[in-house]
Amino acid sequence: MVRMNLLPRIRRTGGPLALAVLLGGLSISTPSGFGKSKEKHEAAFLRLPEQKRALHVLNRLTFGPRPADLERVEAMGVDKWIEQQLHPEKMNDSELDARLRSLPTLAMSSRELIEKFPPPEVIRAVADGKQSLPSDPVERAVYVAQLERYEEKQEKKQESNSSATDVGHNLEKMGRGATTEEEGSSARKQLQTLLDMPPDARFEALLVMSHEQRRTLAPAFKGKNEEVTAGMTPKQREVVMAIANPQEVVADELRQAKLLRETYSERQLQEVMTDFWLNHFNVFMGKGMDHYFLTAYERDVIRPHTLGKFEDLLVATAQSPAMLFYLDNWLSVGPNSEKATGVAASGARRLSVPRKPGKRVGLNENYGRELMELHTLGVNGGYTQKDVTEVARVFTGWTLKPPREGGEFTFDERMHDPGEKIVLGHRIKFRGKKEGLEVLHILAHHPSTARLVATKLALRFVSDSPPVTLVDRMARTFLKKDGDIREVLRSMLNSPEFWGEDEYRDKVKTPLEFVVSALRVTQAEVTDARPLTQQLQRMGMPLYGMQPPTGYSMKAEAWVNSSALLERMNFALALSTGRLKGVQVDAERCFDRKPSPLPVEAAASQQTLDALESCLLAGAVSEQTHQTIAARLDDPAISQRKLDDPARAPNVNLIAGLLLGSPEFQRR
């Protein structure tokens, strides 16, 4: 058991000192004790009453209930609501669609993204004369800015190789330093001139700036991005950001879209399952071209297959540029292939494709290993190292076109290893690309795959230690229904294990689940999700940022420690008290009448606490948490009463922040 006194942290971050007193009494448990203090029931499963059933499905099948959701689900009926969520294609999501229109990259193909937001490889090709600049003046401005930056780096490299004692060079540097203050004043004036322009004129002025001008203005621009792009269209803002960093525009919009979807979508089960499969088939954004491939990966590979057949999803991920690049299969060359030997499979000798000096050409087993260990069979799924090697041979030739051609999936027969392969006892005849599809079919219908998928789904939706009986039942459904994920979920939701009293609010939220559930329950208005992505970075769960292919853990032990819970409390208070830029929260929306003045009599703070507990925690708050906060309601930071102004309403947002940071809100 860890008691957190936040006084040192609050002093460093400039928060109110009184919060240390308020929070000192909140006990936040370490992994062994985090959760409900209860003994397991002797009976197999105690079925939940109807209101708890409604709250249970909202906590498990969504990213967290909004204040009105509980009544809506009760009125509709839990079973009917579940069936609705199992068919997201029939649900209207126009409010979310309107929000996503401000992120244009979401609708672009990987090829378009590479063309409009050029990676370093494309810029080098332009600099070397292998590719021409685009004719469109807006796109051309992005390229020119990157070219100027690239050429500056090349010049610096040359300078570093020249004599460090060059007198003229050193004098020039000293001269530049002497005018720093003057340049800073000039830059601020130029920035103000820009800000005084109408948005369209400001955009045009930014397009025609030289690299030298941008570099001079950079210090003045720091922290002024919103002011500089104020009033511009989403497309114009995107271009301005691309001039500074084209790759980050693509990544930034994808991260923002994920949070917006999870916060505002009515199709909550689809969003939960999209997150589940993105984690199961993890791809790390930070690996080179996956900055560009992940948008299509989520949109075209994961999202359409979230509730469909597992084999379709498996094939889609195997052929996706994102996965091929992430696990290096695009580089895998069969040791007996034409590319490796210069001899075609038919026996006719051809000229080998010339290789760049130092570039390795050979069999890569990364995808074959992760395909069986993480995507299908599991660590103890019954395969051997020989199977890994044979699967790697099967998938040689599954590669990518060059980035300048869009980096799309292609099968290159010259890279494919000829001959038969033996995988899990199955003889795979030499059939080129079809070999891979055959192996994926075998793996998708293997009992070990059924068990792995069932276990992970039960882990996500039911318990950190899912009952064996439940996993067995879900695995049987997987095999019987040809890997139909919707049917596997329905099997889980119809099981007594899912509805057991012991499972109610017994799963600890991951940082992502915690952040999004806080946004949903407070009905936050998110106009800029970037500060939220930064919060997740601090909590140890950056979006698309898990480097190993294992994905993020769904178990409490990975996320519950003193430091992590402190970050959660800091986030809760920052969110509720309006200290997160781009996110607006008004806890008074929890009250029926708004903006009716809150009562100011002595009992006002207690009444406010009771109302917020009902709104934010559905009344499910422990006596310890309630008493800890209630005992400090007279603190000036909460009561807000002063000697010269005693008739003031309590600080609703601060009380809300304390409840969001409570142990009860950490569970779902």
Secondary structure, 3 states (H helix, E strand, C coil): CEECCCHHHHHHHCCCCHHHHHHCCCEECCCCCCCCCCCCCCCCCCECCHHHHHHHHHHHHCCCCCCCHHHHHHHHCHHHHHHHHCCHHHCCCHHHHHHHCCCHHHHCCHHHHHHHCCCHHHHHHHHCCCCCCCCCHHHHHHHHHHHHHHHHHHHHHHHHHCCCCCHHHHHHHHHHHHCHHHHHHHHHHHHHHHHCCCHHHHHHHHHCCCHHHHHHHHHHHCCCHHHHHCCCCHHHHHHHHHHHCHHHHHHHHHHHHHHHHHHHCCCHHHHHHHHHHHHHCCCCCCCCCHHHHHHHHHHHHHHHHCCCEHHHHHHHHHCCHHHHHHCCHHHECCCCCHHHHCECCCCCECCCCCCCCCCCCECCCHHHHHHHHHHCCCCCCCCCHHHHHHHHHHCCCEEECCHHHCCCEEECHHHCCCCCEEECCEEECCCCHHHHHHHHHHHHCCHHHHHHHHHHHHHHHCCCCCCHHHHHHHHHHHHHCCCEHHHHHHHHHCCCCCCEHHHCCCCECCHHHHHHHHHHHCCCEECCCHHHHHHHHHCCCCCCCCCCCCCCCCCHHHCCCHHHHHHHHHHHHHHHCCCCCCEECCHHHHCCCCCCCCCCCCCHHHHHHHHHHHHHHCCCCCHHHHHHHHCCCCCHHHHCCECCECCCCCCHHHHHHHHHCCHHHHEC
